[in-house]
Amino acid sequence: MNASAAAAPSNGIPRVSGKRVLVYSLGIEGRDLATWMLRKGASVTMSDTRSEAQLAAAGAAPPPGVEEVVTGRPLLDADGFDLVAVSQSVLRHSPALVRARSLGIPVTSQMRLFLQLCPGHVVGITGSSGKSTTTALVGAMAARAGIDHLVGGNIGEPLLQRLDRVTPGTTVILEISHTQLQYTERSPAVAAITNVTPNHLDQFNWDEYVGLKRNILTHQDRDGIAILNADDQTSRALATSARGHLRWASLAGEVAGDGTWVEDGRVLIRSGRRVHEVMPAASIRLRGRHNLANVVMACAVADAAGLPHEAMAAAAAAFRGVPHRLEIVGLAGGATWVNDSIATAPERTIAGLNSFAEPVVLLLGGREKNLPLDGLQQLARERCRAAVCFGEAGPLFHEAMVAAGVRAELVSTLPDAIERAATLALPGDVVLLSPAATSFDAYPGFEARGQAFRDLVAALPGFAAEVAP
């Protein structure tokens, strides 16, 4: 038996003690993987295409004990290694992974390992939009219920470093992205899909993208619970992939079978033959119809996880959202400045625009993902006083806004965009950073872009932070 075969036992969990492990990426997941491998007795080499300066800016230093770090060039060839451990940022069809598989070298990932090793009751949430808010809200509901729980995955702290605190009684609530689902072969006991809409078409074609979302359901058994969005056509079609119990979430009215919906201004849950009112929809503090959908989905997930309705209602009434998602930064020049940096696709920007009745000065830009803009154009024409377009995709967005009849300005950077927006906004307006593109032309992630927005807005003349009600 060769060394690679020895690293991949039949149960799928790699034996790493004494093995040579190559970790792709020095990001959060890569560092988590490297730390776990080192603790298990592996010899670890790390490889990242980013330069040392880019890694330093992202705060991405290798953990102590790594044998070698190779940066600023294509991912290191896997020949001679026993195992490749990969961050979700490295796509499964990348040349480095094609090469590793051709050599017969096993490939694992943070999420794959965690699902294999986790002894707790796992709740997984994916979707094109809304998954961060839904995951955080289910976590808040678990906290209100006072149960042992952990929130993580695509949000929160590194997963593998927290495995030791998970027991069979722990409820583990995971946000799982499509790129994390590239490598998994186990499904959560409770698996929810908020929606599936065109996104990340710069990485995968549509069928591949839908297939990755489906993967959260694929490996469930008959005891598993799948929760789908009855209002979303693609999600409804995934019902045929559900192997266990199927539940629904909807804003459009009563669902067939078990699930959660809104009726007469109330959030209702059916489980078996009984229907329960969870809360009045008016008690929800989050703005926008899309956030109402997130709350309904969160209630469906929490009910499937066995959380009490009182905890759901209390958490939803207190929840103010996740950072960088329609986050009110403050007031300047009489306008309200809102950080929606997490909106990395046009659909998310549309949801952001629909959350405000006030005239909007919209900040668009970053690195685009080859997604259709027609819906955004139509809504911007109706809702926007002006649009300021910046970054790598600035010219594309500028052209689209001009074609839609929106007053549009083209600048180079986010600081330029904020400076220009301050001259365009009138008292009572909303200045909305909802970029409809990723941050990777200028920032290592949407969080860094959102923090830059916060800092720049706070430096505007007359800035005042809004006091939470």
N, C-alpha and C positions, 0 to 999 in steps of 0.2 A: 504494500500500500504506500502511495507517495504521501508527501507531507501535506499537500492540499487536501487529499481525501481524509487524512487523519484529523484535519481541522473542522470537518463537517460531519458530525455523527448523524445517525438516522433520525434523531428527534429534532434536528434542525438547529439546535443551540450549539454554537461552535465551542470547541475546546481550545482555549487560547494560551494556557500555561506553557511557557517555553516556546511558543510559536512566534514567527515574524509576522507582524501585522502592519499593513499599510493603510493609513487613515487619509482619506481625501477630504480636504478643507479644514482650515483652522477656525471656522465659525463656531457658534455655540454648540451645535451638535457634534462637530468634529472634536472639539476639546472634551466634551462629555464622553465620547467614545474612547478617546485616547486615555483619559483618566481611568475609566473602567477597565480597559485592556491592561494598563500598567498594574492596577491593583490585582488583577487576575494572573499576573506573572508573565505577560507578553513583552516582547521587544517591539517597540513602536517607532515607526517612521511616519512623518506627516508631510503631505504635499498640498500646495495651494498655488493657483495660478496668479494670485494677487502679489504685487510688489511688497517689499518690507514697509514702505511708506504707507501704502494702502492698508496693510494689516495693522500697523501702529495706529492709524486713524480710527480703525474699527475696534481697537482694544483687543486684538486677537493674538495673544501670546500663547505659545505652546505650554502645556502643563509641565512641571518638573519631571525629569526622568525620560523624556522622549529622546530617542537615540539620535535621530537626524531629522532636520526640517529643510525641505526643499521648496523654495518660493520663487515667484516671478518668472515661471516658465511652465510649459504644458505639464499636466499631471504625470507624475512619475510612473514609468512602466511597472506593472505588477509582477513581472517575471522574477522569480526567486522568493516571493513572499508566500505565506501559507494562507492568508486571509486578507481581504480588502474590506474595510469598514468605511462607509460612505455617508456624507451629509446629504440631506435632501436637495441641496443646491446643485449637486452633480446628477445630471439626468441619466436615466438607465441606458439611453442610446448614445451616450458620449463615447468617443473613441477609446478612452481609458478603460471603461467598463466592458465594452465589447472585447477589448484585448484581454482583460482579466478572465472573462467567461471562456474565451477561446483557449486559454491556458488551463481551464478546469479549476480555477481558483474560486472558492466560495466568496460571495459578496453578502455583507450584512449592513444594517443601518441602525440608528438609534431607536427608531420606532419599532422596527422588526424585533430587536433584542428585547425591548421593554415589554412588548406584548407576549413574547415567549416566556419571560421570566416573572412577570408581575403576578403575585398571588391574590391581589385584590379583585373587587368587582368593577370591571372596566366599562365606562360609559364613553363612547366616542362620537364626536360631532364633526362633520365635514360639510362642505357646500361652497358654492362660488362666492357668496356673500353672506354676512350675518353670523358666521361660525364663531368669531371671536366674542362678539357680544353675547351670543347664546351660551357659549361655554362659560364665560365669566359669570353670567347670571345664574346658571345652574350651580356653579360654585358658591355664589352668594346664598342661594337657597339651601344648599347643604350646610353652610356655616350657620344660617338661621336655625336649621333643624338640630344643630349641635352634634352632628355625627362626625366620625373620623373620616376625613376626605383629603384628597390631594388634587390640585388643578395644574395641568401642564400640557405638554405636547408642543404645538406650534406657538403657544404662549407660555410665559412663566419661566421658572428656573429649570436648569438641566434635569432631565428625567432620570437617567441611570444613577446619578449621584444621590437620588432620593429613594431608590429601591429599598434600601435597608429599613426604612420607616413604614413601608407598606405591609399590612397584615391581611389575612383573608377577610377581615371585617372592614377593611378600608374601601371606600368608594372612590375610584380614580376617574376623574373627569378630564377627558383629553380633547383638545382641539387638534384635528388631524388634517393636514393639507393634502392636496392631490399628489404633491411630490413626495410626501412621506408615505403615501399609499403605493408608491412605485415598488416598494421592496417588501411589503407585508404579506404574510400568508396565514395570519390569524385575524379574526374580527372581534371587536368588543362585544360583550354580552348585550349591551344596549347600544345600537348604532343608529345615528340620526343623520339625515341629509337635509340641510336647510333649503337648498335649491341647486339647480345645475343650469347655468346660463353661459353663453360664450365668454371665455376668459382664457388667458395663457395660451392663445393660439400661436404665439411665437415659439412655444416649447413643444406642443403636441397638436395633432389634428383633432377635430371635434370628436370623432369616435374614440380615439385614444384617451382624451380628457374625460369623457363620460365613463369609459371603462375603468379609469383610475378611481373615480368617485364610487362606482359600483363595488369596487374592491372592499369597501368598508363593510359590505353585507355578505360578500361571497363566501366567507369561511365561518359564518354563524352556523350553529346547529339548531335543532327544533326548539330548544329552550331559549334561544336568543329572541330579542325584541328589536324590530326595525321600525323606525319612525320616519315617515316621508311627508313632504309638503304637498297636500292635495291640490293646491292652487298653481303648482308648477308642472308644466306638461312633461318635462324630461324626468322629474322626480317621480311622477305618477307611473311612468313607464317602467321604472326600476322596481316596481312592486313584484314583478315576476321573478326577481332575483332574491326576494326575501324567503328564507328557509324556515323561519320560526314564526313568531307572533307579529302581526302587522298592525301598526297604529298610524293615525293621520293627524296632521295639524293644518288648520285652515282659518282664513279670515272671511271666506265666502259663505259660511253657513255650516250647518250641522254636517258632520262627517258620517260616513257609513262605517259602522263598527266602532271599535275603541279609538279614542283620540281626544283632541282638544280643539275648540273652535270659539268664535265670537258670535254672540247672538244677543240682540237687544241691548248692546252696550255692556255685555257681561262676558267674561272668559269662563267657559264651561268645559268640564272634563267628563267623558264617559269611560268607565272601566267596568266591563261586564254589562249588567242591566241598569246600573245606577248612574245618574247624571248629577254632578256636583258643581256648584258655582264656586270658582276660585276667588274672583275679585271683580269689581267693576273696572271696565277698561279705563275709565276716567282717573283711576288712582295711579295709573302708570305714569312715571315722570319723564320717560324717554320720549323725544320728539320724533314724529314721522310714522307713517303707516308701516314702513319697513321694520321699524323698531317694535311696533305692535306685533308684527309677524314673528320677530325674534322672541318676544315674551311668550307668545302662544306656543312656539316650538319649545322654548325652555320649560314651560309647564308640562308639556307632553313628555319631555325627556325626564324631568324630575319625578313625574308620576310613575313612569316606567322603572325608575330607580328606587321607588318606594318612599319618596320624601312626602311629608305631610302637606296638605293644602295650605295650612296656616303659614308655614315657612315660605311657600311659594309667594303668597300674597304679600307678606311682610317684606321679602327681598325685592320683589318687583316694585313695590311702592317706594322703596328707599334707593333703588339702583340708579346711578347717574351716568352709567355708561363706562366704556373702556377708554383709556388714553388714546388720543389722536383719532377718535371717531366722533364727529360732530361735537367736539370739545370746545366750549366757549372759553376763549382765552381772556377776553376783556373788552373794554370800550376804548375807542380812540377816534377823535374827530366826530363824535356823535354816532359812529357806526359800531356794530357788534362784530368782532373778529372771531372766526370760528376755524378750528383746526380739524380738518377731516383728511389728514395725510394718509390714513389707511385706505382711502378710496383710490385704488390703483387700477381701476377699470371704469369705462364709461357708465356701466350700469350702477356702480356704487355712487358715482357723481350724480346721476339722475336721482337716486334715492336721497342724496344730500340736498339737492335743490328742492325736492318735493317736501322737505321738512320745514321750509320757511315760507311764510306769506309775504315777507318784506322783499323789496327789490334787492337783488344780489349782484355784487361785483365778484366774479368767479375767477379764481386763479387755477389755470390749467398748465400742466407741463411735466417734464421728466422724460422717461424712456417709454415709448408706447409699445403696445403688445399686439399690434395688427388686429384690432377689434373694431367693429362697425361704430360709426359716430352719428348715424342718422337720428336715433332717438335723442341723443344729447343735443344735437343741433336744434331739433324742434323745441325741446323744453327750454333751452337757453334763449331762444328767440322770444319765448313767452315770459321768462322769469328774470332774465339778467339785464341789469342796467348796462353792464359792460363785462368783457372778459379780458384778462391779462394773461398772455401766453408766454411761457418761459422754458428754458432748458432745451435738451436735445430734440424733443418733440414739439417745441414751441412753434416752428413754422407750419407744421402739419395742423396743429390745433388752430392757429391763427387763420389759416386758409379755410378751415371748416367753419369757424365762427363768422368770418366775413361772408362766406357763401350762404350762411343762414340768416344774414341780415343783422347780426349782433355787432355792436360797436366793439372792436377788438384792438388791443395794443400788443405789440411783440417786443419783448425784452430778452435779455440774455439769461439772467439768474433769478433765483427766488428772492434775494434781497432787492434786486431791481423791481421785481413784480410787486413786492410789498410797498416799496416807495411809490410806484406808479398808482397802485390801488388806492393809496391814501389820498391822492389828488382827485380820484374819480368818484369815491364814495361820498354820499350825502348823509346828513344826520338821519338816523332811522334805518339806514341800509344795513345789510349783512355783507361783510367781506369774507368769502368762503374759500379757504384752501381745500379744494377737493379735486386733486390733480388729474384723475382719470389715467394715470400712468405710474409706472414704478419710479423709484427714486434713484436708480442705479447709475444714472448719468452724472450725479453729483454727490449723492449721499449713500452710505452703506446699507440703509434700510429706511422704511417709512417712518420709524421712530425718530431717527436722527433728523430727517427732514421736518417732522413735526416739531421737534425740540428747537430746531433752527427758527421755524416760524414763530413759536412762542417767544423766543428771545428777541427776535427782530420786532415783533409787535409790541412787546413790553418796553422797547426803547423809543416808540413813537411819542411825539409830543402829546401831553395830556392823557397818557394811558392810565386807565384805572381797571384793576382786576375786578371782575364781577363777583359779588358776594353770593354764595350759594344760598338759595331760599331755605 
